[in-house]
């Protein structure tokens, strides 16, 4: 997965990365503004951000608790698909 760097000025850069969730197979754009002394440092920080996005979204977004997941699953999948 690749990312995009936009230079904002004053040593600030905006990163944009498209992450694909294996949980619901949707693409999600994540962005982050960082401070870096050079373009090279910004490239290194972008690589780290891309890695973080890949790890988080390969698990389907690890910030959701089981209780939240189960309620969402019941509302969005189980109820509409009950026979």
C-alpha positions, 0 to 999 in steps of 0.5 A, a space after each residue: 500500500 502506498 501513501 501520499 505526502 502533501 507539503 503544507 509549509 513550516 516543516 509540516 506534511 499531511 499523509 494520506 493512505 488508503 487502507 483496506 479492511 479485511 473485516 468489511 472489505 471497504 477502503 478507508 482513507 486515513 490522514 495525519 499531519 506531522 512535523 518533519 525537518 526534511 522530506 527524507 524524514 517525512 518519507 520515513 514517517 510515512 512508511 511507519 504510518 503506512 505500516 500502522 494502517 496495514 496492521 490496524 486494518 488487517 485486524 478489522 480495526 482493533 479499537 472496537 470492543 467485542 460488545 460494540 462489534 456484536 451489537 453492530 453485527 446483530 443490527 447490520 447483519 443478523 436482523 436483515 438476514 433472518 429468515 
